[in-house]
């Protein structure tokens, strides 16, 4: 028989303790390896949101809040189904994301693992979800949700462009990243972590861009960069102290899960 006083004490503690935060990870899918998540839905080439909090910074103006639920969808609509790494390469929870990576290096790294660099459109859908959120976590910038609110540190590009230990020391001085998955709220509805902040990610560019690769998601010092903030200014050999990536793969066909592995990527 339970002591009434002990029972009351346990009830009081339970009422005082906050409930556990729900997991933002829907879990693995039979169509993907366990360290990837299935991303499905309709992608629109263009989306427009209404900015309600523009903030001027030097010559640029960035939006820090949007009118919630108001989105204009424009351009071609494409159905997408893709397996995407949960974390930035090396795709391990708690690992330090790779940096000083070029698009060419990302392409080779993913291919060596039977994967490919994610397409720009796949990355956008994985970040914004069916709600077409401008930010991976919603409609208003919150510097605490993702690793995106750090102060920018001036770069010594001479040292960064040097070879060996000099460049490595400069990268270490500039580093303000966090181990993958350190920000539990910084996850998309598909369970993809750190799409905003941490390191900037290479993707395969959509048709019409100058270069085959582009960068998305901003990094630890760009809290305003959202799901559609593509940086297409750099050639495939470009590396910087905050450039990384994650990999994608085509889903396994129904019935192939038991065989394991990743289906070869389509060209």
DRENLUMDREN-901624 format. One line per 10 residues: number of its first residue (from 0); their letters; for each residue x negated, y, z negated of N, C-alpha, C. Coordinates in steps of 0.1 Angstrom, whole numbers. Atoms other than C-alpha are relative to their C-alpha. Example, Ala and Ser with C-alpha at 12.3 -4.5 7.8 and 13.67 -1.06 7.14 Angstrom:
// DRENLUMDREN-901624
0	AS	-9,-12,0,-123,-45,-78,-9,12,0; 9,-11,0,-137,-11,-71,8,11,-8
//
This chain:
// DRENLUMDREN-901624
0	XXXXXXXXXX	-9,-12,0,0,0,0,-9,13,0; 9,-12,-2,-14,34,10,4,10,-12; -2,-10,11,-19,59,-19,6,12,6; -7,-12,-6,6,88,-12,-9,12,0; 8,-12,0,-20,114,-22,-11,-1,11; 10,2,-10,-46,99,1,6,3,14; -7,-1,-13,-20,98,29,2,15,3; -3,-14,-2,-11,135,24,-13,7,3; 13,-6,-3,-48,144,24,-4,-2,14; 4,3,-14,-54,126,57,9,8,10
10	XXXXXXXXXX	-9,-7,-8,-23,143,72,-5,15,1; 4,-14,0,-36,177,61,-12,2,9; 12,-1,-8,-70,171,77,3,-1,15; -4,1,-14,-54,160,109,6,12,6; -7,-12,-5,-33,191,111,-10,12,1; 10,-10,0,-64,213,104,-10,-2,12; 9,3,-10,-85,196,130,6,3,14; -5,-3,-13,-81,209,166,0,-12,8; -1,12,-9,-70,183,192,-12,0,9; 12,1,-9,-98,170,214,4,6,14
20	XXXXXXXXXX	-2,-6,-13,-101,189,247,2,-11,10; -2,10,-10,-87,170,276,-11,-1,10; 10,1,-10,-112,156,301,4,6,13; -3,-5,-13,-114,174,334,-4,-10,11; 4,10,-9,-127,143,350,11,-11,2; -10,10,-2,-100,121,366,-5,-14,0; 6,13,0,-124,92,367,-3,-5,14; 5,5,-13,-139,71,394,12,-6,9; -9,6,-9,-121,58,425,-6,-12,6; 5,12,-7,-123,24,442,-7,4,13
30	XXXXXXXXXX	6,-4,-13,-132,43,474,-14,6,-1; 13,-6,2,-164,58,459,-8,-7,-10; 8,5,11,-194,47,439,3,7,-13; -4,-5,13,-190,53,402,-6,14,-4; 6,-14,4,-213,84,401,5,10,10; -6,-10,-9,-192,101,428,15,1,-3; -14,-2,2,-156,114,428,7,2,13; -7,-1,-12,-130,112,455,7,14,1; -6,-14,-2,-120,147,469,9,-2,12; -10,1,-12,-88,147,491,9,12,0
40	XXXXXXXXXX	-10,-11,-1,-65,174,504,-1,7,13; 0,-8,-12,-59,200,530,-9,12,-1; 9,-12,0,-86,226,538,5,9,10; -3,-11,-9,-78,259,554,-12,8,3; 12,-7,-3,-105,277,573,-2,13,-7; 1,-13,7,-97,310,556,11,1,-11; -10,-3,10,-80,319,524,-2,15,-5; 1,-13,5,-73,354,510,7,1,-13; -6,-2,13,-67,364,474,0,15,-3; -2,-14,4,-56,397,458,-9,3,-12
50	XXXXXXXXXX	9,-3,11,-84,412,437,7,11,-9; -6,-10,10,-71,430,405,-10,6,-9; 10,-6,8,-104,437,389,-13,1,7; 13,-2,-7,-131,450,413,-10,6,-10; 10,-6,9,-164,458,395,-12,3,9; 11,-5,-8,-191,479,412,-13,-2,-7; 14,2,5,-227,469,408,-10,4,10; 9,-5,-10,-252,490,426,8,4,13; -7,-3,-13,-241,491,463,11,-10,2; -10,11,-3,-220,460,460,12,1,-10
60	XXXXXXXXXX	-12,1,9,-185,455,445,4,-15,0; -4,14,2,-176,421,431,14,-1,-7; -13,2,7,-142,408,420,-1,-9,-12; 0,7,13,-138,396,384,13,-6,-4; -13,5,2,-101,388,385,9,1,12; -9,1,-11,-74,378,410,14,-1,-4; -14,2,3,-37,379,411,3,-15,1; -1,15,1,-29,344,399,11,-5,8; -10,7,-8,-10,321,423,2,6,13; -2,-6,-13,-12,345,453,-11,-3,9
70	XXXXXXXXXX	10,4,-10,-31,330,482,6,0,14; -4,1,-14,-28,335,519,-9,-10,7; 8,10,-7,-39,305,539,0,3,15; 2,-4,-15,-52,312,575,-9,-10,7; 9,8,-8,-68,294,603,3,-15,0; -2,14,-2,-71,257,611,1,-8,-13; -1,8,12,-59,232,585,-5,-14,3; 6,13,-3,-79,200,582,1,-9,-13; -1,10,11,-73,169,561,-14,-5,-3; 13,5,5,-103,159,540,1,-11,-10
80	XXXXXXXXXX	1,10,10,-112,128,522,-15,-3,-1; 14,1,1,-148,126,509,-4,-4,-14; 7,3,13,-169,111,481,-10,10,-3; 10,-11,3,-189,138,463,-7,-3,-13; 7,2,12,-216,135,437,6,9,-11; -6,-8,11,-203,146,403,-9,11,-5; 10,-10,5,-235,165,395,-10,4,11; 10,-4,-9,-261,184,413,-12,-10,0; 12,10,-1,-291,163,425,-10,3,-11; -1,14,-4,-304,141,411,13,-7,-4
90	XXXXXXXXXX	-13,6,3,-267,135,401,0,-9,-12; 0,8,13,-273,124,365,4,10,-11; -4,-9,11,-254,139,336,-12,1,-10; 10,-3,9,-279,156,313,-14,2,6; 13,-2,-6,-307,158,339,-1,14,5; 3,-13,-5,-323,190,351,2,0,15; -2,0,-15,-310,199,386,-13,3,7; 11,-4,-8,-336,200,413,1,14,6; 1,-13,-6,-347,234,426,-12,1,9; 10,-2,-10,-371,248,452,3,-10,11
100	XXXXXXXXXX	-4,10,-10,-351,226,477,5,7,12; -5,-5,-13,-346,234,514,11,-8,5; -11,8,-6,-317,223,535,-6,-13,6; 7,12,-6,-342,199,553,-3,-10,-11; 4,10,11,-353,184,520,13,-6,-6; -13,6,5,-316,180,508,5,-10,10; -5,9,-10,-307,163,541,-8,-13,-1; 8,12,1,-336,138,537,2,-7,-13; -2,6,13,-330,132,500,13,-8,0; -13,6,-1,-293,124,506,-1,-12,9
110	XXXXXXXXXX	0,11,-9,-300,102,536,-8,-12,-5; 7,11,6,-325,81,517,8,-8,-10; -9,7,9,-297,72,494,13,-4,6; -12,4,-7,-272,64,521,11,10,0; -10,-10,1,-254,97,517,-4,11,10; 2,-11,-8,-254,131,534,2,13,-8; -3,-13,6,-253,168,526,15,3,2; -15,-3,-1,-217,179,519,2,11,10; -4,-10,-9,-200,199,545,6,12,-7; -5,-12,6,-191,235,537,15,-1,-3
120	XXXXXXXXXX	-14,1,2,-154,228,541,3,-10,-12; -2,10,10,-156,197,518,-3,6,-14; 4,-7,13,-174,218,491,11,10,-4; -10,-10,3,-148,245,493,13,-7,-6; -12,7,5,-119,221,489,-2,-6,-14; 3,6,13,-136,203,460,0,11,-11; 1,-11,10,-141,237,442,14,5,-3; -12,-8,2,-107,253,448,12,-9,-3; -12,9,2,-83,223,448,12,4,7; -13,-3,-7,-47,223,459,5,14,-3
130	XXXXXXXXXX	-4,-14,4,-41,256,440,-7,11,8; 8,-10,-7,-67,273,462,-5,11,-10; 6,-9,10,-83,288,430,-12,7,6; 12,-7,-4,-108,315,438,-13,-4,-8; 11,5,9,-130,302,409,3,-14,-4; -2,14,2,-135,266,401,9,-3,-12; -8,2,12,-118,271,367,12,9,-1; -12,-8,0,-91,296,376,-1,13,8; -2,-13,-7,-84,332,385,-7,12,-6; 7,-11,6,-105,353,362,-14,-4,-4
140	XXXXXXXXXX	14,4,4,-143,353,357,-1,-1,-15; 3,2,14,-153,339,323,-15,-5,0; 14,3,0,-191,340,319,-4,-12,-8; 3,11,9,-189,313,292,3,-14,5; -5,13,-5,-172,286,312,-11,-8,7; 10,6,-8,-200,279,336,-14,7,-3; 14,-6,2,-238,286,334,-2,10,11; 1,-10,-10,-234,318,354,-1,14,-6; 0,-14,6,-237,347,329,-14,4,-5; 13,-3,5,-275,348,324,-5,13,7
150	XXXXXXXXXX	5,-12,-6,-294,381,330,-10,-4,11; 9,3,-11,-313,382,363,-14,4,-4; 14,-2,3,-351,380,360,-7,4,13; 7,-4,-12,-373,399,385,-9,-11,5; 8,11,-6,-391,375,409,-13,5,5; 13,-3,-6,-428,376,417,-1,-9,13; 0,9,-12,-425,363,453,-14,-4,5; 13,4,-3,-462,363,458,-4,-13,-7; 3,12,8,-466,337,430,9,-11,4; -9,10,-4,-435,319,441,-3,-7,13
160	XXXXXXXXXX	5,5,-13,-449,315,476,-13,-6,0; 13,6,1,-482,303,464,2,-15,-1; -1,14,1,-490,266,462,-4,-5,-14; 5,7,12,-494,242,433,5,6,-13; -4,-4,13,-495,253,397,5,14,-2; -4,-14,1,-491,290,403,15,1,3; -15,0,-3,-457,285,420,8,-7,-11; -7,7,10,-447,260,394,2,8,-13; -1,-9,12,-454,284,365,11,11,3; -10,-11,-3,-433,311,383,14,-6,-1
170	XXXXXXXXXX	-13,7,0,-404,286,388,4,-2,-15; -3,2,14,-406,277,351,4,13,-8; -3,-12,7,-406,313,340,14,5,4; -13,-5,-4,-375,321,361,11,-9,-4; -11,10,2,-356,289,352,9,4,-12; -10,-2,10,-324,295,333,12,-10,2; -10,10,-2,-305,264,344,3,-8,-12; -4,8,11,-288,239,322,0,-15,5; -2,14,-4,-288,201,322,14,-3,6; -13,2,-7,-260,188,345,11,-5,-10
180	XXXXXXXXXX	-12,4,9,-226,186,327,-1,6,-13; 1,-6,13,-237,208,298,12,9,-3; -12,-8,2,-206,230,304,12,-8,4; -11,9,-3,-176,207,301,12,7,7; -11,-6,-7,-151,233,313,-4,4,14; 4,-4,-14,-171,240,345,1,-12,9; -3,11,-9,-155,212,365,12,3,8; -12,-1,-9,-131,211,394,11,-10,-4; -11,9,2,-98,193,394,-3,-14,4; 4,13,-5,-116,164,411,-11,-6,-9
190	XXXXXXXXXX	11,5,9,-142,161,383,-14,2,5; 13,-3,-5,-171,177,401,-5,12,-8; 5,-9,10,-193,196,377,-10,10,6; 10,-11,-3,-213,229,379,0,5,15; -1,-5,-13,-200,240,413,-2,15,0; 4,-14,2,-203,276,400,-11,1,-10; 11,-1,9,-235,287,384,-10,-11,1; 11,10,1,-264,266,374,-10,2,13; 9,-3,-11,-282,262,408,9,1,13; -7,-2,-13,-271,273,443,-2,-12,9
200	XXXXXXXXXX	0,13,-7,-262,244,465,0,1,15; -1,1,-14,-270,236,501,11,-8,5; -10,8,-7,-242,225,524,-2,1,15; 1,0,-15,-239,217,561,10,11,5; -8,-12,-4,-225,249,577,11,-4,9; -12,1,-9,-191,251,594,-5,5,14; 3,-5,-13,-192,257,632,0,15,1; 1,-15,-2,-202,292,643,-10,7,-8; 10,-6,8,-228,299,617,-14,-1,7; 13,-1,-7,-264,308,627,-8,-12,-3
210	XXXXXXXXXX	9,10,4,-281,281,607,8,-13,-3; -7,12,3,-272,244,601,4,-2,-14; -3,1,14,-272,249,564,3,13,-6; -3,-12,7,-258,274,540,0,-3,-15; 0,2,15,-258,280,502,13,4,-6; -13,-3,6,-227,280,479,-1,-1,-15; -2,2,14,-217,284,443,-8,10,-9; 8,-9,8,-242,311,433,-9,-7,-10; 9,7,9,-265,304,404,2,6,-14; -2,-4,14,-270,312,367,1,15,-3
220	XXXXXXXXXX	-1,-15,2,-270,350,372,10,6,9; -10,-6,-8,-240,354,395,14,-5,-4; -13,5,6,-208,350,375,12,2,10; -11,-3,-9,-186,364,403,1,-9,12; 0,8,-12,-195,339,430,10,-12,-2; -11,10,1,-165,316,436,-1,-11,10; -1,12,-9,-154,288,458,-2,3,15; 2,-3,-14,-157,307,491,-12,10,2; 11,-10,-1,-189,327,485,-12,-6,7; 10,6,-8,-210,313,513,-12,9,3
230	XXXXXXXXXX	12,-7,-3,-246,325,517,-6,-7,12; 5,6,-12,-256,318,553,-11,7,6; 10,-9,-5,-286,340,556,-14,-7,2; 13,6,0,-314,314,554,-2,-11,9; 3,11,-10,-331,290,578,-2,-13,-8; 0,13,7,-333,253,570,-12,-4,-9; 12,2,8,-368,255,555,-1,8,-12; 1,-10,11,-360,282,530,2,-7,-13; -1,4,13,-366,274,494,-1,12,-10; 1,-11,10,-362,295,463,1,-7,-14
240	XXXXXXXXXX	1,5,14,-364,291,425,13,-6,-5; -13,5,5,-326,283,422,7,-7,11; -7,7,-10,-318,264,454,-1,-15,-2; -2,15,1,-305,228,450,10,-5,9; -10,6,-9,-278,206,464,7,-11,-8; -6,13,4,-255,176,458,4,-7,13; -3,8,-12,-246,148,482,14,-5,1; -13,6,-3,-215,134,498,-1,-13,8; -1,12,-8,-204,102,516,14,-2,4; -14,4,-4,-174,89,535,5,-10,-9
250	XXXXXXXXXX	-6,10,8,-150,69,514,-1,-14,6; 0,13,-5,-151,32,516,14,-4,5; -13,4,-4,-122,17,536,7,-9,-10; -7,9,9,-95,-2,517,-5,-14,1; 4,14,0,-107,-36,506,-15,-1,0; 14,0,-1,-144,-26,509,-7,2,-14; 5,-4,13,-148,-17,472,-8,-12,-6; 6,12,6,-157,-53,462,-14,-3,6; 13,2,-6,-186,-53,486,-11,10,-5; 9,-10,6,-201,-22,469,-7,8,11
260	XXXXXXX	7,-9,-10,-224,4,485,8,11,5; -6,-12,-6,-216,35,505,1,-2,15; -2,1,-15,-202,34,540,-9,10,7; 8,-10,-7,-226,50,565,8,12,4; -7,-13,-3,-218,87,570,2,1,15; -3,-2,-14,-202,96,603,-8,12,4; 8,-11,-5,-222,120,625,8,13,0
//
